Amino acid sequence: MFGSLVLLWLAVCLLLFLLPTNRAKNFPPGPRPFPILGNLLEFNLQNPLADLERLAKRYGNIYSLFIGNRPAVILTGLQAMKEALVNKAADFSGRPQDLMVNDVVQRKGVILADYGSTWREHRRFALMTLRNFGLGKQSMEERILGEVEYILEPLEKSVGKTMNPQVLFHNAASNIICQILFGTRYDYNDEFIQLIVRLFTENAKIANGPWAMLYDSMPMIRRLPLPFMKGFKNIEACRKLSSGLVKEHMKTRVPEKPRDLIDCYLDELDKRGDDSSSFSEDQLINYLLDLHFAGTDTTSNTLLTGFLYLMTHPQIQERCQQEIDQVLEGKDQASYEDRHKMPYTQAVIHEVQRIASTVPLSVFHCTTKDTELMGYSIPRGTLIIPNLTSVLYEKGQWKFPHEFNPENFLNDQGEFVKPEAFMPFSAGPRMCLGEGLARMELFLIMVTLLRRFHFIWPEDAGQPDYIPVFGVTLSPKPYRMKVRHRAALCVSRSQHDHHSVMFGSLVLLWLAVCLLLFLLPTHRAKNFPPGPRPFPILGNLLELNLQNPLADLERLAKRYGNIYSLFIGNRPAVILTGLQAMKEALVNKAADFSGRPQDLMVNDAVQRKAQAPGAVLSDYGSAWKEHRRFALMTLRNFGLGKQSMEERILGEIERLLKILQESVGKTMDPQVLFHNAASNIICQVLFGTQHDYSDEFIKLFVNVFTENSKIINGPWSMIYDSIPMVRCLPLPFRKAFTNFKTAQDKASELVAEHKKTRIPGKPRDFTDCYLDALDKRNENSSFSEDQLVSYVQDLHFAGTDTTANTLLTGFLYLMTYPQIQELCQQEIDVVLEGKDHASFEDRHQMPYMQAVIHEVQRIASTVPLSVFHCTSKDTELMGYSIPRGTLIIPNLTSVLYEEGQWKFPHEFNPENFLNDQGEFVKPEAFMPFSTGPRMCLGEGLARMELFLVMVTLLRKFQFIWPEDAGEPDYIPLFGTTMNPKPYRMEVRFRGQREC
């Protein structure tokens, strides 16, 4: 009887096997499936990657397989991957909802959510929260470096021994994401972290393993007590842990004061109420599991792969360490910004990611509609499997596709380059949420460990096994590593003893003098604003992060109040924080607080005579008033002659459009472009000339101004102002002096040329207007040729750097907030319908666009500390006595981000400038150009430029954050002006298919 049944079953299977397969017409080719099992017998289920490569060679880069009775399309190689996941992203960004992994997580979360509004809503929230939350009291970088200290501890204990790093790296990666999600750091021996790491590790192996494939292929076995049931139990245990944390947060949270992602989500849930939102407590629990898993397993396995290869390629490890030593010399710790100076280490880390191919088959996609791919017809709902490993190892895309070799990421000049085929985080809209965090973790952990330790493959460990264990993530087989201290960091006793006695004596003497001076009463005058005790010579410099002191200024304001004092060297300065203090000083008591200090580095650097201080740095008095009045009148009236200011700006925009059109479909760096355009507009006003963007003049001025913007409010400028004895030394601040001299010489040449060619009474530009005014005034006037040279430099700098950096900030945020970009474009289309170009008057009909532009200016806070003021006489401010000549530092950023003045002070949100009726309103706290008599001269020109440039570009193009660019970095570079870190943007014509 049993034999008859077996024969009958085999006969049915043979019959089914001989029948035509269920491949639709023009569906990608592939091997014939077996009944019930599909093509499972084609694979080594322990690791199918070699079989997938074999089938691609036979059937091509787009082929099909059957998982049970379900057809799936395998994408192989860069061309197929880009075409599906990027160029036709909307068609291929779905997620299948009927696989084992969906049943395990109960079809919730963000990673496995299908493509649609719910997914978009949750992904946008996750990106915003991950991006912004780590930038509160403790930056993301500080969290990671804090966790690195806990990695160092067990490594120190293991020096001279061998250890298994697997659990250590998993614990560290888990703890970093725990701090973001739960606001908690766990001891590595804590039961919570040990359990969650074990459960994630087990499920990573189960989810893409043989039992998961059988589950997906044979629905009839899904209820049987087979090994895949372990995945369900593990997730249920994780859900209980997460649920407990959510309940605890609900008891202890303070609404609108989030400590972590859970609090942010619960705040969002409160705002939405019962509006049928996709947000829910149940969704939050799965959300946490998604982010925790994604933030733990991939990073830790990449680290494990990295140290495996560094141990077995000691020459590469040594070269990394040499570069690290050179770049970090004199620094206590690495910063993520240091990566730009470490091309070789960057290449090694990226090569580790490439060779690790940690998520080999990505997370499976499915088609959202009937579509076409490179000639093949793909029905809606088809399972799509992107073979990312095939791209990361593709011949023709890499110099050494099958070797571990950092040269894959270096050009002939030794510079770091990232080939297009680098996509360990996938590509397109479904690219990994935590890419930015992962890149920062890998860099800071690997650099810090390599700086301190040498990692050696143990002599008794045999040959290393590079073949990984297959699962959702690829992980190296367990290994041990030997840890030694770096010899380069160990100073021998003989070297140390040679100078120890003399050096120690000098140090003790210096400390004694400093202590004596420190214990003496400070020089704060009676009733002067409070502040921290200054240190001898340095003042309060040690209180501040000189690279960017804004967070420290905010911290001190919380401690001492909105009017407090610091010492810059021996000189007292008063810091104004918040709207009330700013208005009282700069508006209500403007005559007392509108002076300019005349003894700072910036005054020395511009090398101006007392009679020619320019406009921006001129002290408060009759000469300043006379020149400001002239500048305002000329800037207001001169553009209204043959060619209005608006026409000049629109003419310059034509040049921008031409360059952007040439970049359509590509990525480009907009930094130089926006600086050139802003410089050219002010050049036309000042000198009556428009320059080609490749012209040496415009390149010189833009370069000089950009460099000096970073120097003038930077650490070396603070040291110059604090310690007079260093001013003659050849230190980096000297570059600013050279730059100003170069600009001054060029401006002098232009003035001399104008004197030869001008026709008195018929001005062509600002320079001619000034020369006409000079003719009319007597010899006792404050007008002079030297003053004119200083003047045009001031106006050129003010008209270039601030506008360009605001535009760069604007397009950075518009790319990463595509829904805001789209709303702007809809309003622009309605208002400008039938018009050839925008007019500045159109702004009154564009409330949302106006709100966005003003929000860009607010969030950019382009001139964070204004230009320093000083008091022009002994005065009083909100109960404090301020002597004449006191340095005044208006912290404009504190007003632009002040809680209570803005609906969303720490978010990029145009609602900050819209009332309940959607009308544009400008809050009193909006003062990016400062306030009072010393408010920026070029405010009107800047507002017109920002409106016309942004509206015209948004009308024609769509600006997209490149898929391979990782997470955007919103933390700007600090200087006289704040400017975004360099980035690239993808340009497309409006209406072109979205990625």
BAKOL-84144 format. One record per residue (C-alpha): residue in one letter; x, y, z. Coordinates in steps of 0.2 Angstrom, whole numbers, padded with zeros to 4 digits, always signed. Layout:
BEGIN
AXYZ...
//
This chain:
BEGIN
M+0000+0000+0000F+0014+0012+0005G+0024+0008-0010S+0009+0011-0021L+0007+0029-0013V+0025+0033-0016L+0024+0028-0034L+0008+0038-0036W+0016+0053-0028L+0032+0051-0039A+0021+0050-0055V+0011+0065-0050C+0027+0075-0047L+0034+0069-0064L+0018+0074-0073L+0019+0091-0065F+0037+0093-0069L+0034+0089-0087L+0020+0102-0088P+0025+0120-0094T+0030+0131-0079N+0020+0145-0073R+0031+0159-0080A+0021+0173-0087K+0024+0179-0105N+0041+0188-0107F+0045+0184-0089P+0064+0182-0085P+0071+0165-0089G+0077+0153-0076P+0078+0134-0071R+0063+0123-0072P+0055+0122-0055F+0051+0106-0046P+0033+0103-0039I+0030+0110-0022L+0048+0114-0019G+0051+0125-0034N+0069+0128-0036L+0075+0124-0019L+0085+0109-0025E+0095+0120-0035F+0103+0128-0020N+0115+0124-0005L+0102+0130+0008Q+0116+0134+0020N+0123+0147+0008P+0115+0150-0009L+0127+0164-0015A+0138+0153-0026D+0123+0145-0034L+0115+0162-0037E+0131+0167-0046R+0131+0151-0056L+0113+0154-0062A+0117+0172-0067K+0131+0166-0078R+0118+0154-0086Y+0103+0165-0087G+0109+0183-0087N+0108+0197-0074I+0090+0196-0072Y+0083+0179-0070S+0069+0170-0061L+0067+0156-0048F+0052+0148-0040I+0052+0148-0021G+0039+0134-0019N+0025+0139-0031R+0030+0158-0030P+0040+0166-0044A+0055+0177-0039V+0066+0188-0049I+0085+0189-0045L+0094+0205-0048T+0112+0203-0052G+0125+0217-0055L+0125+0236-0054Q+0116+0239-0070A+0100+0229-0065M+0101+0235-0047K+0101+0253-0052E+0088+0251-0065A+0076+0243-0053L+0079+0250-0036V+0084+0268-0042N+0077+0272-0059K+0061+0263-0057A+0061+0264-0038A+0042+0267-0036D+0039+0250-0045F+0051+0240-0036S+0050+0246-0018G+0036+0235-0011R+0039+0222+0002P+0032+0205+0001Q+0019+0202+0015D+0018+0183+0015L+0035+0176+0020M+0041+0169+0036V+0049+0185+0042N+0032+0194+0040D+0023+0181+0050V+0036+0182+0064V+0035+0201+0066Q+0016+0201+0064R+0017+0213+0048K+0022+0228+0058G+0037+0239+0059V+0046+0250+0046I+0059+0238+0038L+0046+0226+0032A+0031+0238+0029D+0025+0238+0011Y+0028+0253+0000G+0015+0267+0003S+0009+0281+0015T+0011+0271+0031W+0029+0267+0027R+0033+0284+0021E+0026+0292+0037H+0036+0280+0048R+0052+0281+0038R+0051+0300+0038F+0048+0300+0057A+0063+0288+0060L+0075+0298+0049M+0070+0314+0057T+0072+0307+0075L+0088+0298+0072R+0095+0313+0063N+0089+0326+0077F+0088+0317+0093G+0107+0313+0095L+0110+0332+0093G+0103+0337+0110K+0113+0337+0126Q+0125+0324+0119S+0129+0322+0101M+0129+0306+0092E+0148+0306+0091E+0149+0309+0109R+0138+0294+0113I+0148+0283+0101L+0165+0289+0109G+0157+0286+0126E+0154+0268+0121V+0171+0266+0114E+0178+0269+0132Y+0169+0253+0137I+0176+0243+0123L+0194+0249+0128E+0191+0242+0145P+0190+0223+0141L+0203+0226+0127E+0215+0233+0140K+0212+0218+0151S+0216+0206+0137V+0233+0214+0132G+0245+0200+0129K+0231+0187+0128T+0219+0181+0115M+0200+0185+0116N+0184+0182+0106P+0178+0199+0101Q+0161+0193+0095V+0150+0197+0110L+0160+0213+0114F+0156+0221+0097H+0138+0215+0097N+0136+0222+0115A+0144+0239+0110A+0133+0241+0094S+0118+0236+0104N+0122+0248+0117I+0124+0263+0105I+0107+0260+0098C+0099+0257+0115Q+0104+0275+0120I+0095+0282+0105L+0080+0271+0107F+0078+0269+0126G+0089+0283+0133T+0099+0269+0143R+0116+0262+0142Y+0118+0244+0149D+0132+0235+0157Y+0139+0222+0146N+0135+0209+0159D+0117+0215+0160E+0104+0202+0157F+0094+0213+0145I+0108+0216+0133Q+0114+0198+0134L+0097+0192+0130I+0093+0204+0116V+0110+0201+0107R+0108+0182+0108L+0090+0183+0101F+0095+0195+0087T+0110+0184+0082E+0099+0168+0082N+0086+0176+0071A+0098+0183+0059K+0104+0165+0055I+0086+0158+0055A+0078+0172+0043N+0087+0168+0027G+0092+0150+0032P+0086+0134+0025W+0071+0132+0037A+0065+0149+0032M+0066+0144+0014L+0056+0128+0017Y+0043+0139+0027D+0041+0151+0012S+0041+0136-0001M+0029+0124+0008P+0014+0133+0017M+0008+0116+0023I+0022+0114+0035R+0020+0131+0043R+0011+0125+0059L+0023+0110+0062P+0035+0111+0077L+0050+0113+0066P+0066+0123+0069F+0059+0139+0061M+0047+0140+0076K+0062+0146+0086G+0061+0163+0076F+0044+0166+0083K+0048+0162+0101N+0063+0174+0100I+0053+0188+0093E+0040+0186+0106A+0053+0187+0119C+0060+0203+0111R+0042+0210+0110K+0040+0208+0129L+0056+0216+0133S+0052+0231+0122S+0034+0232+0128G+0040+0233+0146L+0052+0248+0141V+0037+0257+0132K+0026+0255+0148E+0040+0261+0159H+0042+0276+0147M+0024+0280+0148K+0024+0281+0167T+0040+0292+0168R+0040+0303+0152V+0037+0322+0152P+0027+0326+0136E+0036+0337+0124K+0053+0334+0133P+0059+0318+0124R+0074+0308+0131D+0075+0296+0117L+0065+0289+0102I+0052+0281+0113D+0047+0298+0120C+0048+0306+0103Y+0036+0292+0096L+0024+0294+0111D+0024+0313+0108E+0020+0310+0090L+0006+0299+0095D-0001+0312+0107K-0002+0325+0093R-0011+0313+0081G-0024+0307+0094D-0038+0297+0086D-0035+0303+0068S-0034+0285+0061S-0015+0288+0060S-0003+0273+0057F+0006+0277+0073S+0001+0266+0088E+0009+0258+0103D+0009+0241+0095Q+0018+0249+0080L+0031+0257+0091I+0036+0240+0099N+0040+0233+0082Y+0048+0249+0076L+0060+0247+0091L+0064+0229+0086D+0067+0234+0068L+0079+0248+0073H+0088+0239+0086F+0091+0224+0075A+0097+0234+0061G+0108+0245+0072T+0116+0230+0080D+0119+0215+0069T+0125+0224+0053T+0138+0235+0062S+0145+0222+0074N+0147+0209+0060T+0156+0222+0049L+0167+0226+0064L+0171+0207+0066T+0175+0206+0047G+0186+0221+0048F+0197+0215+0062L+0198+0198+0055Y+0205+0205+0039L+0216+0218+0048M+0224+0204+0058T+0228+0194+0043H+0234+0209+0032P+0246+0217+0045Q+0254+0229+0032I+0237+0237+0029Q+0234+0238+0048E+0251+0246+0050R+0248+0259+0036C+0231+0264+0044Q+0240+0267+0061Q+0253+0278+0053E+0239+0289+0045I+0229+0289+0061D+0245+0294+0071Q+0248+0308+0059V+0231+0315+0059L+0227+0314+0077E+0244+0320+0084G+0240+0331+0099K+0222+0326+0100D+0214+0316+0114Q+0202+0307+0103A+0196+0305+0085S+0182+0315+0078Y+0171+0310+0063E+0177+0325+0054D+0194+0318+0054R+0189+0305+0041H+0191+0319+0027K+0210+0319+0032M+0212+0300+0032P+0209+0294+0014Y+0218+0277+0017T+0208+0273+0033Q+0192+0278+0024A+0197+0266+0010V+0200+0252+0022I+0184+0254+0031H+0174+0255+0015E+0184+0239+0008V+0179+0230+0024Q+0161+0234+0021R+0162+0229+0003I+0171+0212+0007A+0159+0209+0021S+0144+0211+0011T+0135+0210+0027V+0117+0210+0020P+0120+0199+0005L+0102+0198-0002S+0096+0215+0005V+0079+0214+0012F+0067+0206-0001H+0057+0218-0012C+0042+0215-0022T+0034+0225-0037T+0020+0237-0033K+0012+0236-0050D+0014+0228-0067T+0031+0234-0074E+0045+0231-0086L+0063+0229-0082M+0077+0229-0096G+0065+0221-0108Y+0056+0209-0096S+0038+0210-0090I+0037+0209-0071P+0019+0207-0064R+0013+0216-0049G+0017+0207-0032T+0032+0198-0039L+0046+0194-0026I+0062+0203-0030I+0079+0198-0023P+0093+0210-0025N+0109+0201-0024L+0120+0215-0017T+0135+0203-0016S+0135+0202-0035V+0137+0221-0036L+0150+0222-0022Y+0161+0209-0031E+0157+0213-0049K+0171+0212-0061G+0173+0228-0071Q+0167+0238-0056W+0182+0235-0045K+0201+0235-0048F+0202+0219-0037P+0184+0212-0035H+0189+0196-0026E+0203+0203-0015F+0204+0213+0001N+0212+0228-0006P+0209+0246-0001E+0215+0252-0018N+0197+0248-0023F+0193+0265-0015L+0209+0275-0020N+0213+0284-0036D+0230+0286-0043Q+0233+0302-0032G+0229+0292-0016E+0213+0301-0014F+0198+0292-0007V+0184+0289-0020K+0168+0279-0018P+0163+0269-0034E+0145+0269-0039A+0145+0250-0036F+0147+0253-0017M+0130+0249-0010P+0132+0238+0006F+0116+0247+0013S+0106+0244-0003A+0100+0258-0015G+0085+0268-0018P+0071+0273-0006R+0072+0257+0004M+0091+0260+0008C+0095+0256+0026L+0089+0269+0038G+0104+0268+0049E+0117+0271+0036G+0124+0287+0044L+0125+0280+0061A+0134+0264+0055R+0147+0274+0045M+0150+0285+0061E+0152+0270+0072L+0163+0260+0060F+0175+0275+0058L+0176+0280+0077I+0177+0263+0084M+0190+0256+0071V+0201+0272+0072T+0201+0273+0091L+0205+0254+0093L+0219+0255+0080R+0226+0270+0088R+0229+0261+0104F+0231+0243+0100H+0239+0231+0088F+0228+0216+0083I+0237+0200+0079W+0231+0183+0072P+0236+0170+0086E+0250+0159+0081D+0240+0143+0087A+0224+0148+0077G+0229+0140+0061Q+0224+0147+0044P+0210+0160+0045D+0193+0155+0038Y+0185+0169+0028I+0170+0160+0022P+0155+0168+0032V+0140+0161+0041F+0125+0165+0030G+0109+0172+0036V+0100+0189+0035T+0117+0196+0039L+0133+0187+0034S+0144+0185+0050P+0162+0179+0051K+0165+0162+0059P+0170+0164+0077Y+0188+0168+0079R+0200+0174+0093M+0212+0189+0092K+0228+0193+0101V+0229+0211+0108R+0245+0221+0111H+0248+0239+0115R+0255+0250+0101A+0274+0251+0103A+0273+0269+0095L+0263+0275+0110C+0275+0268+0123V+0288+0279+0129S+0304+0270+0136R+0309+0274+0154S+0326+0280+0148Q+0319+0293+0136H+0306+0299+0149D+0319+0301+0163H+0331+0311+0152H+0321+0327+0154S+0309+0323+0168V+0317+0333+0182M+0318+0349+0173F+0301+0347+0164G+0293+0343+0181S+0300+0358+0190L+0294+0370+0176V+0277+0362+0176L+0276+0364+0195L+0282+0382+0194W+0269+0386+0181L+0255+0377+0190A+0260+0387+0206V+0259+0404+0197C+0243+0399+0189L+0235+0394+0205L+0240+0410+0214L+0233+0420+0200F+0217+0409+0200L+0214+0412+0218L+0215+0431+0217P+0199+0440+0214T+0193+0441+0196H+0192+0457+0187R+0174+0458+0186A+0168+0476+0190K+0155+0479+0203N+0138+0473+0198F+0145+0466+0182P+0136+0451+0174P+0141+0434+0182G+0151+0420+0174P+0163+0407+0176R+0180+0410+0185P+0193+0415+0172F+0210+0405+0171P+0226+0416+0171I+0231+0422+0153L+0218+0411+0144G+0203+0418+0153N+0188+0406+0149L+0194+0399+0133L+0195+0382+0142E+0176+0383+0145L+0173+0382+0126N+0174+0370+0112L+0184+0382+0100Q+0179+0373+0085N+0161+0377+0088P+0157+0386+0105L+0138+0387+0103A+0133+0373+0113D+0144+0379+0127L+0137+0396+0126E+0120+0389+0128R+0126+0378+0143L+0133+0394+0152A+0117+0404+0149K+0107+0390+0158R+0119+0392+0172Y+0121+0411+0173G+0106+0418+0165N+0103+0427+0148I+0116+0440+0152Y+0132+0433+0158S+0151+0437+0156L+0166+0428+0150F+0185+0433+0149I+0193+0432+0132G+0211+0432+0139N+0211+0446+0151R+0197+0455+0142P+0179+0454+0149A+0165+0451+0137V+0146+0451+0139I+0136+0437+0130L+0118+0442+0126T+0106+0427+0125G+0088+0426+0120L+0076+0439+0113Q+0073+0450+0128A+0091+0453+0131M+0095+0456+0113K+0080+0469+0111E+0085+0478+0127A+0103+0480+0122L+0103+0482+0103V+0086+0491+0100N+0080+0500+0116K+0098+0505+0121A+0105+0505+0104A+0116+0520+0106D+0125+0512+0121F+0128+0495+0113S+0132+0499+0094G+0150+0502+0096R+0163+0490+0087P+0179+0484+0096Q+0195+0490+0087D+0208+0478+0095L+0203+0461+0089M+0211+0450+0076V+0199+0455+0063N+0203+0473+0065D+0222+0469+0064A+0220+0457+0049V+0210+0470+0038Q+0225+0482+0041R+0214+0497+0040K+0219+0514+0044A+0209+0523+0058Q+0202+0534+0044A+0196+0519+0034P+0188+0506+0044G+0175+0502+0031A+0157+0499+0035V+0155+0483+0045L+0169+0486+0058S+0168+0505+0059D+0165+0511+0077Y+0149+0520+0081G+0150+0538+0077S+0147+0552+0064A+0158+0544+0051W+0149+0527+0053K+0132+0535+0051E+0137+0545+0036H+0144+0530+0027R+0129+0519+0032R+0117+0532+0026F+0127+0533+0009A+0127+0514+0007L+0109+0511+0011M+0104+0525-0001T+0116+0519-0015L+0111+0500-0013R+0093+0505-0013N+0093+0517-0028F+0107+0512-0039G+0099+0496-0045L+0084+0505-0051G+0093+0513-0066K+0094+0505-0083Q+0094+0488-0076S+0084+0485-0059M+0092+0474-0045E+0079+0461-0049E+0084+0460-0067R+0102+0458-0062I+0098+0444-0051L+0087+0435-0064G+0101+0438-0076E+0113+0429-0065I+0100+0415-0062E+0101+0411-0081R+0119+0406-0078L+0114+0395-0063L+0101+0387-0074K+0113+0383-0088I+0125+0374-0076L+0111+0364-0068Q+0104+0359-0084E+0121+0351-0089S+0120+0342-0072V+0103+0334-0075G+0103+0316-0071K+0120+0317-0062T+0126+0323-0045M+0135+0339-0042D+0143+0349-0028P+0133+0366-0027Q+0145+0375-0015V+0156+0384-0028L+0141+0387-0039F+0131+0397-0026H+0146+0406-0020N+0150+0412-0038A+0132+0417-0041A+0131+0427-0025S+0148+0435-0028N+0143+0440-0046I+0127+0448-0041I+0136+0460-0028C+0150+0462-0041Q+0138+0470-0053V+0132+0482-0040L+0150+0487-0033F+0160+0486-0049G+0147+0485-0063T+0155+0469-0070Q+0149+0451-0072H+0162+0438-0072D+0163+0421-0079Y+0163+0407-0065S+0180+0402-0071D+0187+0419-0070E+0202+0421-0059F+0195+0437-0050I+0179+0428-0044K+0188+0412-0039L+0201+0423-0029F+0187+0433-0020V+0176+0418-0016N+0191+0408-0010V+0198+0422+0001F+0181+0426+0009T+0177+0407+0012E+0194+0404+0021N+0193+0420+0031S+0175+0416+0037K+0181+0400+0045I+0197+0409+0053I+0189+0425+0060N+0177+0416+0073G+0188+0400+0074P+0199+0394+0087W+0215+0403+0081S+0206+0419+0081M+0201+0416+0099I+0218+0412+0104Y+0225+0428+0095D+0212+0439+0104S+0216+0430+0121I+0235+0429+0121P+0243+0445+0114M+0261+0437+0115V+0257+0425+0101R+0251+0438+0089C+0268+0439+0080L+0271+0420+0079P+0269+0412+0062L+0253+0403+0067P+0238+0398+0056F+0229+0415+0060R+0242+0423+0048K+0233+0416+0033A+0219+0428+0037F+0231+0443+0036T+0238+0436+0019N+0220+0434+0012F+0214+0451+0017K+0230+0459+0009T+0226+0450-0007A+0208+0456-0007Q+0213+0474-0003D+0226+0474-0017K+0213+0468-0029A+0200+0480-0023S+0213+0494-0025E+0216+0490-0043L+0197+0490-0047V+0196+0508-0039A+0211+0514-0048E+0204+0507-0065H+0187+0516-0061K+0195+0532-0058K+0203+0531-0076T+0187+0527-0085R+0173+0535-0075I+0162+0550-0081P+0159+0561-0066G+0140+0563-0062K+0136+0547-0073P+0139+0533-0061R+0139+0515-0068D+0140+0506-0051F+0143+0509-0032T+0162+0513-0035D+0157+0527-0046C+0144+0534-0034Y+0157+0534-0020L+0169+0543-0031D+0156+0556-0036A+0152+0558-0017L+0171+0561-0014D+0172+0575-0027K+0158+0584-0018R+0165+0583+0000N+0179+0593+0008E+0195+0587+0014N+0189+0585+0032S+0176+0572+0026S+0177+0554+0032F+0175+0549+0013S+0192+0544+0006E+0199+0532-0007D+0206+0521+0007Q+0189+0520+0015L+0181+0515-0002V+0193+0501-0004S+0188+0495+0014Y+0170+0498+0010V+0169+0487-0006Q+0178+0473+0003D+0165+0473+0017L+0150+0474+0005H+0157+0460-0006F+0160+0448+0009A+0143+0452+0017G+0135+0450+0000T+0143+0434-0004D+0146+0422+0010T+0130+0424+0020T+0118+0422+0004A+0128+0408-0003N+0128+0398+0014T+0110+0401+0016L+0106+0394-0001L+0117+0379+0003T+0107+0376+0019G+0091+0378+0010F+0094+0365-0003L+0101+0353+0009Y+0085+0353+0019L+0074+0354+0004M+0082+0338-0003T+0080+0329+0014Y+0062+0335+0016P+0055+0331-0001Q+0037+0334+0005I+0041+0352+0009Q+0050+0354-0008E+0034+0347-0016L+0023+0359-0007C+0034+0374-0012Q+0033+0368-0031Q+0014+0366-0030E+0012+0384-0024I+0025+0391-0037D+0016+0382-0051V+0000+0390-0046V+0006+0408-0044L+0018+0408-0059E+0006+0400-0071G+0008+0409-0088K+0023+0419-0082D+0040+0418-0090H+0049+0421-0073A+0046+0425-0055S+0046+0443-0048F+0050+0448-0031E+0032+0455-0029D+0026+0437-0031R+0031+0433-0014H+0015+0441-0007Q+0005+0427-0015M+0017+0413-0009P+0015+0412+0010Y+0021+0394+0010M+0037+0398+0000Q+0040+0413+0010A+0038+0403+0026V+0051+0390+0019I+0064+0403+0015H+0062+0411+0032E+0063+0394+0040V+0079+0391+0030Q+0087+0407+0037R+0082+0403+0054I+0088+0385+0055A+0104+0391+0045S+0108+0405+0058T+0121+0410+0046V+0129+0423+0057P+0128+0415+0073L+0137+0428+0085S+0133+0443+0074V+0148+0454+0072F+0154+0458+0090H+0148+0475+0097C+0156+0485+0111T+0148+0498+0123S+0151+0516+0118K+0149+0523+0136D+0146+0516+0154T+0128+0509+0154E+0116+0498+0162L+0107+0482+0156M+0093+0473+0164G+0100+0477+0182Y+0119+0475+0177S+0132+0488+0175I+0142+0487+0159P+0157+0499+0158R+0162+0508+0142G+0172+0498+0129T+0165+0481+0135L+0165+0468+0122I+0147+0463+0118I+0143+0446+0109P+0125+0444+0103N+0121+0426+0102L+0109+0427+0088T+0107+0408+0087S+0100+0408+0104V+0086+0419+0098L+0083+0409+0082Y+0081+0393+0092E+0073+0400+0108E+0060+0390+0116G+0044+0399+0118Q+0047+0410+0103W+0045+0396+0090K+0032+0382+0088F+0046+0370+0083P+0062+0378+0089H+0073+0363+0086E+0065+0357+0070F+0065+0362+0052N+0047+0366+0050P+0039+0380+0040E+0025+0381+0052N+0036+0392+0062F+0031+0406+0050L+0013+0402+0046N-0003+0406+0057D-0018+0394+0059Q-0025+0401+0042G-0009+0397+0033E-0004+0415+0031F+0014+0420+0032V+0019+0429+0048K+0036+0434+0054P+0039+0432+0073E+0048+0445+0083A+0062+0433+0086F+0067+0432+0068M+0083+0441+0067P+0096+0432+0056F+0103+0449+0050S+0104+0455+0069T+0094+0470+0075G+0095+0488+0079P+0106+0501+0070R+0120+0489+0066M+0108+0477+0057C+0116+0470+0040L+0117+0483+0026G+0112+0470+0013E+0096+0463+0021G+0085+0469+0006L+0097+0462-0007A+0099+0445+0002R+0080+0443+0004M+0077+0447-0015E+0091+0435-0020L+0085+0420-0009F+0067+0422-0015L+0071+0423-0034V+0085+0410-0034M+0075+0397-0024V+0059+0400-0033T+0066+0399-0051L+0077+0384-0047L+0062+0375-0039R+0051+0379-0053K+0062+0370-0065F+0071+0356-0056Q+0069+0343-0043F+0083+0341-0031I+0086+0324-0023W+0098+0318-0010P+0109+0305-0019E+0105+0287-0014D+0124+0283-0011A+0127+0299+0000G+0122+0291+0016E+0113+0301+0030P+0114+0320+0028D+0125+0329+0041Y+0116+0345+0047I+0130+0351+0059P+0137+0366+0050L+0155+0372+0050F+0157+0386+0063G+0165+0403+0058T+0160+0421+0055T+0147+0413+0045M+0140+0395+0047N+0141+0385+0032P+0135+0367+0029K+0148+0353+0026P+0151+0350+0008Y+0137+0339+0000R+0132+0333-0017M+0114+0334-0024E+0106+0325-0039V+0097+0337-0051R+0082+0331-0061F+0069+0341-0072R+0052+0342-0064G+0041+0328-0069Q+0055+0316-0072R+0052+0299-0064E+0057+0300-0045C+0069+0289-0038
//
